[in-house]
Amino acid sequence: MKVESFLNNAPSIVTDLVTFFNKRGFEFTVVGGVPRDFLLSQRIGEDWDVELSSSTHAFSVSLWKDIAKELKVFGEVSNLSYQVIKLKTNKFEFEFSPPRTEFFNSNEHHKNFEAEYDLSLKPEVCWKRRDFTINAIGFKIKGKKVEVVDPFDGQKMLTQKILHPCSEQFVRDPVRYLRAYRFSLKLGFDFSDMLRTYLDSMPQNFSAFYLYSEMKKSNSPLKFYQLLLRNNCQELPVRDQLILDGKFKDSLIDEYNLYNWMLGLEFIGLSGEDFCDYFSLSKPLCKKLISFAQVSRNLFKLDVDYLKQDFEKVLESVELHTAFSWYYGAMQLSSKAETSFVRDFIKMVSPEWFYLLSFEPLKDVRHIDPPYRAKYIVWSLCQRI
């Protein structure tokens, strides 16, 4: 795979950063997503992961802090954990890190390790900590030359469209279980036999934060969740097979909105309480969604012609009470930012009843006894469907 055109397509700030670090005795190697995506599709992303190595400097915290200060001429700089320096420009983000090895403790959770930094470490040593061989390909840039660094044969895996772990360290981070399925979905890659063995045996004690983060990064949260479900992931908050069917899909107007998931689960007849607890959603808001889903199922079964009788005949009916509860529930939920999707949800699943929300309600109902005015407004709207 040719990389001669990489610098021609890279943002101009890269050349300036390479010069900045080369003058200070550092080698500049882009690793991870940028080389991977360029080799796959000649695309250059906006998030750059850069490893800074050196044969002349020894790592020290003070040295790293000095570098961070000097980088401020390029943009906004912040210091992250594990000695990562983040540089944010108008369009691009760079994360600069020193070569490191990781030593794991007995805990089975994300970041369950201590790091040791050595600027002279070779990629075949320090990149063992990375997840997949396709994410352990580097472009070492010096001047106008680009050298491909590929210690684990990641380019071969790119050609074969296979995800393969860099080392046995893969199993120590439960978030990598999620990343494997996310990259498989996003890139259309298969698992190597070794990776499949690792996934079958590794812990799945990832947190709700990382599950939702990987769902979003997959660019298709529902397909990602369904993929985990089909592969018997045990740690999902809801594992019912109904999530795989089209009815659930059709209830998701905004699949990035977890409250929409909550409504969708209740609408197809699944309890969303475990989902609410897992993702720490607002319980009062979820109770309203549960109630709304239940009354929606009842309303959508009604014959609207029944409600077109005289008001006195339907005033005390279950049918009018259902329409009344549904209407004001929909108006309240759609007025909140988190649940504003409700209007589009109704429009998709029941366009007939959506008209209740689109018509202007009566304003002058002084001729109706006060206790019945709200129901009269809903009844009058039903006459227009």
C-alpha positions in Angstrom: 0.0 0.0 0.0 1.4 3.4 -1.1 1.8 6.2 1.5 3.6 8.7 -0.7 0.6 10.9 -0.9 -0.1 10.9 2.8 1.6 14.2 3.6 0.1 15.9 0.6 -3.4 15.1 2.0 -2.5 15.8 5.6 -3.4 19.1 7.2 -0.7 21.7 6.9 -0.2 21.9 10.7 1.2 18.3 10.6 4.3 19.5 8.8 4.7 22.3 11.4 4.4 19.8 14.3 6.8 17.4 12.7 9.4 20.2 12.4 8.7 21.3 16.0 9.4 17.9 17.4 12.2 16.9 15.1 14.1 20.0 16.1 13.8 19.0 19.7 15.1 15.5 19.1 11.8 13.5 18.9 10.6 11.1 16.2 7.0 11.8 15.2 5.0 8.6 14.5 1.3 8.7 13.8 -0.4 5.5 14.9 -3.9 4.1 15.2 -6.9 5.3 13.3 -5.3 7.8 10.9 -2.8 5.3 9.3 -5.5 2.6 9.3 -8.1 4.7 7.5 -5.6 6.1 5.1 -4.5 2.6 4.1 -8.1 1.5 3.8 -9.6 4.3 1.9 -7.1 7.2 1.5 -9.2 9.1 4.1 -7.6 11.3 6.7 -9.5 11.7 10.0 -9.5 14.6 12.4 -8.3 12.7 15.5 -4.5 12.1 15.5 -2.7 9.7 17.9 1.0 10.5 17.8 3.8 8.7 19.6 6.9 10.7 20.4 10.1 8.7 20.8 13.7 9.7 21.2 17.1 8.1 21.4 18.6 11.2 23.1 16.1 12.1 25.7 15.1 10.3 28.9 11.5 10.6 29.9 10.7 13.0 32.7 7.5 14.6 33.9 9.2 18.0 33.8 10.3 17.5 30.2 6.7 16.6 29.2 5.3 19.6 30.9 7.7 21.9 29.1 6.6 20.3 25.8 3.0 21.0 26.6 3.7 24.6 27.4 5.6 25.1 24.1 2.8 23.5 22.1 0.4 26.2 23.1 1.5 28.3 20.1 -0.4 25.8 17.9 -3.7 25.8 19.8 -5.5 24.8 23.0 -3.4 22.3 25.1 -4.5 20.1 28.0 -2.8 17.3 30.0 -4.6 14.0 30.1 -3.9 10.8 32.1 -0.9 8.6 31.3 1.2 11.6 30.2 -0.9 12.3 27.1 -0.8 15.8 25.8 -3.9 16.9 23.9 -3.7 19.7 21.3 -6.9 21.0 19.9 -6.9 23.2 16.8 -9.9 24.6 14.8 -10.6 21.3 13.1 -8.1 18.7 14.3 -7.2 17.1 17.7 -3.8 15.6 18.4 -2.9 13.4 21.3 0.9 13.1 21.9 2.1 10.3 24.2 5.5 8.8 25.1 6.2 5.1 24.4 5.1 3.0 27.4 4.6 -0.5 28.8 1.7 -1.4 31.0 1.7 -3.6 34.1 -1.7 -5.0 35.0 -3.1 -5.6 38.5 -5.6 -8.3 39.4 -8.7 -6.1 38.9 -10.7 -6.7 35.7 -11.8 -3.2 34.6 -10.7 -0.4 32.2 -7.4 1.3 33.2 -6.4 -1.5 35.6 -2.7 -1.0 35.0 0.3 1.1 35.9 2.4 2.6 33.1 6.2 2.8 32.7 7.6 5.3 30.2 10.7 4.9 28.1 11.3 7.2 25.1 13.6 4.6 23.4 11.1 1.7 23.4 10.7 0.0 20.1 7.1 -0.3 18.6 7.3 -4.1 18.7 7.5 -3.8 22.5 5.4 -0.8 23.4 2.6 -1.4 20.9 1.7 -4.7 22.4 -0.5 -2.7 24.6 -2.7 -1.7 21.7 -5.9 -3.6 20.8 -5.8 -4.8 17.2 -2.9 -5.2 14.7 -4.8 -2.9 12.3 -4.6 -0.2 15.0 -0.9 -0.8 15.5 0.3 0.5 12.2 2.4 3.7 12.3 3.5 6.4 9.9 6.9 7.7 11.0 7.3 11.2 9.5 10.6 12.9 9.2 10.8 15.9 6.9 8.8 15.0 3.8 9.4 11.3 4.2 6.9 8.8 5.5 7.9 5.4 6.7 5.4 2.7 7.5 6.0 1.0 10.9 4.1 -2.3 11.1 5.5 -4.6 13.8 2.5 -7.0 13.9 1.7 -7.4 10.2 -1.4 -5.1 10.5 -1.4 -4.3 6.8 -1.9 -8.0 6.0 -4.9 -8.0 8.3 -6.3 -4.9 6.6 -6.1 -6.7 3.2 -7.7 -9.8 4.6 -10.3 -7.7 6.6 -9.6 -9.5 9.8 -9.4 -8.2 13.4 -6.5 -9.8 15.3 -5.2 -8.9 18.8 -1.7 -7.4 19.2 -1.0 -9.6 22.3 -2.4 -11.5 25.2 -2.8 -8.2 27.0 -6.0 -7.7 25.0 -8.1 -9.7 27.5 -7.2 -7.5 30.4 -9.4 -4.6 29.3 -13.1 -5.4 29.2 -13.8 -2.4 27.0 -11.9 -4.1 24.2 -14.7 -6.7 24.1 -17.0 -3.9 22.9 -14.4 -2.4 20.6 -14.0 -5.7 18.8 -17.7 -5.7 17.9 -17.7 -2.0 17.1 -14.8 -2.3 14.6 -16.3 -5.5 13.2 -19.6 -3.6 12.5 -18.0 -0.4 11.3 -15.4 -1.9 9.0 -17.1 -5.1 8.0 -14.2 -7.2 9.4 -14.2 -10.8 10.7 -12.5 -12.0 13.9 -9.3 -14.1 13.8 -9.5 -17.4 15.6 -7.4 -16.1 18.4 -9.6 -13.0 18.8 -12.7 -15.1 18.9 -11.2 -17.3 21.6 -10.3 -14.2 23.6 -13.8 -12.8 23.3 -15.4 -16.0 24.4 -13.3 -16.1 27.6 -12.7 -12.5 28.6 -14.6 -10.6 31.3 -17.5 -8.4 30.2 -17.6 -6.1 33.2 -17.7 -2.9 31.2 -19.6 0.1 32.6 -22.8 1.7 31.2 -20.7 4.7 30.2 -18.5 2.6 27.9 -21.4 0.6 26.4 -23.1 3.8 25.4 -19.9 5.3 24.2 -19.2 2.4 21.9 -22.8 2.3 20.7 -22.4 6.0 19.6 -19.0 5.4 18.0 -20.3 2.5 16.0 -22.4 5.1 14.0 -25.4 2.7 14.4 -26.2 2.1 18.0 -29.1 -0.3 17.3 -27.1 -2.5 14.9 -24.3 -2.5 17.5 -26.6 -3.5 20.3 -28.2 -6.2 18.1 -24.8 -7.6 17.2 -23.9 -7.9 20.9 -27.2 -9.6 21.5 -26.8 -12.1 18.7 -23.3 -13.0 20.1 -24.8 -13.7 23.5 -23.3 -10.8 25.4 -24.3 -11.3 29.0 -23.9 -7.7 30.3 -26.6 -6.0 28.3 -29.4 -4.3 30.3 -32.1 -5.9 28.1 -31.4 -9.1 26.3 -34.9 -10.0 24.9 -35.0 -11.2 21.3 -37.7 -8.8 20.5 -35.0 -6.1 20.1 -33.9 -7.9 17.0 -37.3 -7.4 15.2 -38.5 -4.6 13.0 -41.1 -3.3 15.4 -38.5 -2.2 17.9 -36.4 -0.6 15.1 -39.5 1.3 13.9 -40.0 2.8 17.3 -36.5 4.5 17.3 -36.7 7.9 15.8 -33.4 8.9 17.5 -31.4 5.8 18.3 -28.7 7.9 20.0 -31.3 9.0 22.6 -31.6 6.5 25.5 -35.0 7.8 26.5 -36.2 6.9 23.0 -34.9 3.3 23.7 -36.8 3.3 26.9 -40.1 4.3 25.1 -39.4 1.8 22.4 -38.9 -1.1 24.8 -42.2 -0.3 26.6 -44.1 0.2 23.3 -43.3 -3.3 22.1 -44.2 -4.7 25.5 -40.8 -5.1 27.2 -40.0 -3.6 30.6 -37.6 -0.8 30.4 -36.9 -0.5 34.1 -33.6 -2.4 34.0 -32.5 -0.3 31.1 -33.4 2.9 33.0 -31.4 1.7 36.1 -28.4 0.5 34.0 -27.9 3.9 32.2 -29.0 6.0 35.3 -31.8 7.7 33.4 -34.2 10.0 35.2 -36.7 7.8 36.9 -39.5 10.3 37.0 -39.1 10.9 33.2 -38.9 7.2 32.6 -42.2 6.6 34.5 -43.9 9.1 32.3 -42.5 7.3 29.2 -43.7 4.0 30.5 -47.2 5.4 31.2 -47.2 7.0 27.8 -46.2 3.8 26.0 -49.0 1.9 27.7 -51.7 4.4 26.9 -50.4 4.7 23.3 -50.9 1.0 22.8 -54.4 1.3 24.0 -55.2 4.4 22.1 -53.9 3.1 18.7 -56.4 0.2 19.0 -59.4 2.5 19.4 -61.9 3.3 16.7 -61.8 7.1 16.4 -65.4 7.1 15.1 -66.6 6.1 18.6 -65.3 9.4 19.9 -67.2 11.3 17.2 -70.4 10.8 19.0 -72.0 13.6 21.1 -69.7 14.7 24.0 -72.2 13.7 26.6 -72.3 10.1 25.4 -68.5 9.6 25.6 -67.7 11.9 28.5 -67.3 9.1 31.0 -66.0 6.5 28.6 -62.7 4.7 28.8 -62.0 5.7 25.2 -62.2 9.4 25.9 -60.2 9.1 29.1 -57.5 7.2 27.1 -57.4 9.9 24.4 -57.3 12.6 27.1 -54.4 11.0 29.0 -52.5 10.3 25.8 -52.9 13.9 24.4 -51.7 15.7 27.5 -48.9 13.2 28.0 -47.7 13.7 24.5 -47.8 17.5 24.8 -45.8 17.4 28.1 -43.2 14.9 26.9 -42.6 16.6 23.5 -42.0 19.9 25.3 -38.9 18.5 27.0 -35.5 18.4 25.2 -34.7 14.8 26.3 -38.1 13.5 25.0 -38.9 15.9 22.1 -38.6 12.8 19.8 -42.1 11.8 21.0 -43.9 13.9 18.3 -41.9 12.2 15.5 -42.4 8.8 17.2 -46.2 9.3 17.1 -46.1 10.6 13.5 -44.3 7.4 12.4 -46.1 4.7 14.4 -49.6 6.2 14.2 -50.0 9.1 11.7 -53.8 9.1 12.2 -53.6 10.0 15.9 -50.8 12.4 15.2 -53.4 14.8 13.9 -54.5 15.4 17.5 -51.2 17.2 18.1 -51.1 19.1 14.8 -54.6 20.7 15.1 -55.0 24.0 17.0 -57.1 23.2 20.2 -60.2 25.2 21.1 -59.5 28.3 23.2 -63.0 29.3 24.1 -64.6 26.5 26.2 -66.4 28.7 28.7 -69.7 27.0 27.8 -68.4 23.7 29.2 -68.4 23.0 33.0 -64.9 23.6 34.3 -64.2 20.0 35.4 -64.9 18.8 31.8 -63.2 21.5 29.8 -59.8 19.6 29.2 -61.6 16.5 28.0 -63.9 18.6 25.8 -60.8 20.1 24.1 -59.5 16.6 23.3 -63.0 15.4 22.2 -63.2 18.4 19.8 -59.8 17.6 18.3 -61.0 14.0 17.7 -63.8 15.3 15.6 -61.3 16.6 13.0 -59.4 13.3 12.5 
